[in-house]
Amino acid sequence: MYTELVYPYPFSRELFRRLNQFLSMPSLNETEGIFGSLSSGELATNVWEDEDAFYIEMEVPGTKPEEIDLSIIGTELQIKIMRSHESELKNGESKNGRYLRRERTFGNTVRTITLPIDSAPKELDASIELGVLCVRLRKPEEAKVQKITVSPK
């Protein structure tokens, strides 16, 4: 039977949490995929496309628009989230008391999404609604599907 791994110094607790989560999966075939389910923890992300654009939705609860930095580097979209926790004091205490359990994370997170195209997108629209970052990247003309009409001879 599966036994939970113990946290040895100097490895991080998060690494072992994710490894334990992976090892406790009944089967990889029953999940959405290892990278989709374990890649970013709290920043669950959906990426899809249609004929004109790529769309990214990322859960960013409690994040303000000014805490998000979007960059296009070649054919990659880089999303940086800079979450600060202003009420934090030393030794796990806050302005209102001491933490008994702390699962919300603060600090900087970077997520890079590689797009399946040869040239960088030209337009990017982004907004946040109900804790979800929505990004639309218009495809360059050369990346769009071109229809070819077949005519009789």
MIZAGU-195701 format. One record per residue (C-alpha): residue number from 1; residue in one letter; chain; z, y, x. Coordinates in pm, whole numbers, always signed. Example, Ala and Ser with C-alpha at 12.3 -4.5 7.8 and 13.67 -1.06 7.14 Angstrom:
<sites>
SITE, 1, A, A, +780, -450, +1230 .
SITE, 2, S, A, +714, -106, +1367 .
</sites>
This chain:
<sites>
SITE, 1, M, A, +0, +0, +0 .
SITE, 2, Y, A, -50, +362, +106 .
SITE, 3, T, A, +240, +533, +285 .
SITE, 4, E, A, +259, +913, +306 .
SITE, 5, L, A, +215, +1053, +656 .
SITE, 6, V, A, +509, +1240, +805 .
SITE, 7, Y, A, +467, +1592, +944 .
SITE, 8, P, A, +477, +1577, +1327 .
SITE, 9, Y, A, +494, +1890, +1539 .
SITE, 10, P, A, +254, +2073, +1638 .
SITE, 11, F, A, +16, +1984, +1349 .
SITE, 12, S, A, +14, +2205, +1043 .
SITE, 13, R, A, +165, +2102, +712 .
SITE, 14, E, A, -158, +2201, +534 .
SITE, 15, L, A, -366, +1964, +748 .
SITE, 16, F, A, -134, +1675, +664 .
SITE, 17, R, A, -120, +1774, +296 .
SITE, 18, R, A, -499, +1756, +277 .
SITE, 19, L, A, -508, +1430, +475 .
SITE, 20, N, A, -250, +1278, +239 .
SITE, 21, Q, A, -452, +1402, -58 .
SITE, 22, F, A, -767, +1243, +87 .
SITE, 23, L, A, -597, +911, +161 .
SITE, 24, S, A, -447, +893, -188 .
SITE, 25, M, A, -787, +926, -359 .
SITE, 26, P, A, -876, +605, -544 .
SITE, 27, S, A, -1240, +625, -436 .
SITE, 28, L, A, -1466, +897, -300 .
SITE, 29, N, A, -1723, +800, -565 .
SITE, 30, E, A, -1481, +908, -839 .
SITE, 31, T, A, -1442, +1260, -701 .
SITE, 32, E, A, -1683, +1554, -691 .
SITE, 33, G, A, -1720, +1497, -317 .
SITE, 34, I, A, -1488, +1540, -24 .
SITE, 35, F, A, -1611, +1887, +74 .
SITE, 36, G, A, -1614, +2016, -282 .
SITE, 37, S, A, -1261, +1904, -358 .
SITE, 38, L, A, -1080, +1957, -28 .
SITE, 39, S, A, -1268, +2228, +161 .
SITE, 40, S, A, -1075, +2538, +62 .
SITE, 41, G, A, -767, +2453, -139 .
SITE, 42, E, A, -699, +2749, -365 .
SITE, 43, L, A, -1050, +2901, -351 .
SITE, 44, A, A, -1241, +2663, -578 .
SITE, 45, T, A, -1610, +2755, -563 .
SITE, 46, N, A, -1923, +2674, -762 .
SITE, 47, V, A, -2272, +2741, -619 .
SITE, 48, W, A, -2595, +2698, -815 .
SITE, 49, E, A, -2945, +2843, -837 .
SITE, 50, D, A, -3224, +2919, -1079 .
SITE, 51, E, A, -3582, +3032, -1010 .
SITE, 52, D, A, -3482, +3388, -915 .
SITE, 53, A, A, -3136, +3376, -757 .
SITE, 54, F, A, -2837, +3189, -614 .
SITE, 55, Y, A, -2503, +3223, -792 .
SITE, 56, I, A, -2156, +3181, -648 .
SITE, 57, E, A, -1835, +3177, -853 .
SITE, 58, M, A, -1507, +3162, -663 .
SITE, 59, E, A, -1156, +3158, -803 .
SITE, 60, V, A, -962, +3449, -651 .
SITE, 61, P, A, -664, +3504, -883 .
SITE, 62, G, A, -462, +3815, -813 .
SITE, 63, T, A, -717, +3950, -563 .
SITE, 64, K, A, -824, +4314, -589 .
SITE, 65, P, A, -1190, +4412, -531 .
SITE, 66, E, A, -1093, +4610, -220 .
SITE, 67, E, A, -944, +4292, -66 .
SITE, 68, I, A, -1286, +4120, -66 .
SITE, 69, D, A, -1552, +4165, +202 .
SITE, 70, L, A, -1899, +4014, +145 .
SITE, 71, S, A, -2155, +3990, +427 .
SITE, 72, I, A, -2495, +3828, +463 .
SITE, 73, I, A, -2551, +3687, +811 .
SITE, 74, G, A, -2900, +3535, +829 .
SITE, 75, T, A, -2907, +3280, +547 .
SITE, 76, E, A, -2529, +3261, +511 .
SITE, 77, L, A, -2301, +3445, +273 .
SITE, 78, Q, A, -1961, +3515, +430 .
SITE, 79, I, A, -1673, +3587, +193 .
SITE, 80, K, A, -1355, +3729, +345 .
SITE, 81, I, A, -1043, +3759, +132 .
SITE, 82, M, A, -758, +3971, +273 .
SITE, 83, R, A, -455, +3909, +49 .
SITE, 84, S, A, -137, +4093, +131 .
SITE, 85, H, A, +207, +4028, -8 .
SITE, 86, E, A, +377, +4366, +2 .
SITE, 87, S, A, +718, +4250, -121 .
SITE, 88, E, A, +770, +3994, +157 .
SITE, 89, L, A, +1064, +4035, +389 .
SITE, 90, K, A, +1196, +3823, +677 .
SITE, 91, N, A, +1316, +3460, +647 .
SITE, 92, G, A, +1130, +3383, +321 .
SITE, 93, E, A, +1313, +3649, +123 .
SITE, 94, S, A, +1149, +3899, -111 .
SITE, 95, K, A, +1263, +4230, -256 .
SITE, 96, N, A, +1386, +4042, -562 .
SITE, 97, G, A, +1556, +3749, -390 .
SITE, 98, R, A, +1487, +3436, -188 .
SITE, 99, Y, A, +1198, +3193, -241 .
SITE, 100, L, A, +1295, +2848, -368 .
SITE, 101, R, A, +934, +2728, -375 .
SITE, 102, R, A, +626, +2905, -241 .
SITE, 103, E, A, +276, +2773, -315 .
SITE, 104, R, A, +76, +3095, -343 .
SITE, 105, T, A, -87, +3182, -14 .
SITE, 106, F, A, -133, +3525, +139 .
SITE, 107, G, A, -321, +3641, +443 .
SITE, 108, N, A, -687, +3621, +540 .
SITE, 109, T, A, -929, +3354, +422 .
SITE, 110, V, A, -1295, +3326, +526 .
SITE, 111, R, A, -1549, +3112, +343 .
SITE, 112, T, A, -1912, +3077, +460 .
SITE, 113, I, A, -2180, +2945, +225 .
SITE, 114, T, A, -2514, +2845, +381 .
SITE, 115, L, A, -2808, +2902, +149 .
SITE, 116, P, A, -3102, +2658, +153 .
SITE, 117, I, A, -3368, +2918, +238 .
SITE, 118, D, A, -3547, +3039, +552 .
SITE, 119, S, A, -3496, +3416, +516 .
SITE, 120, A, A, -3201, +3628, +406 .
SITE, 121, P, A, -3165, +3737, +41 .
SITE, 122, K, A, -3249, +4104, -18 .
SITE, 123, E, A, -3018, +4191, -308 .
SITE, 124, L, A, -2653, +4105, -371 .
SITE, 125, D, A, -2451, +4185, -683 .
SITE, 126, A, A, -2079, +4106, -703 .
SITE, 127, S, A, -1803, +4153, -958 .
SITE, 128, I, A, -1459, +4015, -1047 .
SITE, 129, E, A, -1369, +3913, -1399 .
SITE, 130, L, A, -1051, +3730, -1502 .
SITE, 131, G, A, -973, +3622, -1143 .
SITE, 132, V, A, -1323, +3489, -1071 .
SITE, 133, L, A, -1551, +3646, -810 .
SITE, 134, C, A, -1913, +3628, -933 .
SITE, 135, V, A, -2190, +3683, -675 .
SITE, 136, R, A, -2565, +3686, -744 .
SITE, 137, L, A, -2808, +3674, -450 .
SITE, 138, R, A, -3172, +3740, -542 .
SITE, 139, K, A, -3408, +3501, -365 .
SITE, 140, P, A, -3673, +3651, -137 .
SITE, 141, E, A, -4027, +3610, -273 .
SITE, 142, E, A, -4117, +3342, -19 .
SITE, 143, A, A, -3823, +3127, -135 .
SITE, 144, K, A, -3920, +3134, -504 .
SITE, 145, V, A, -4111, +2847, -659 .
SITE, 146, Q, A, -4476, +2940, -694 .
SITE, 147, K, A, -4667, +2791, -984 .
SITE, 148, I, A, -5020, +2668, -920 .
SITE, 149, T, A, -5259, +2651, -1213 .
SITE, 150, V, A, -5492, +2355, -1222 .
SITE, 151, S, A, -5827, +2430, -1384 .
SITE, 152, P, A, -6090, +2182, -1499 .
SITE, 153, K, A, -6408, +2149, -1295 .
</sites>
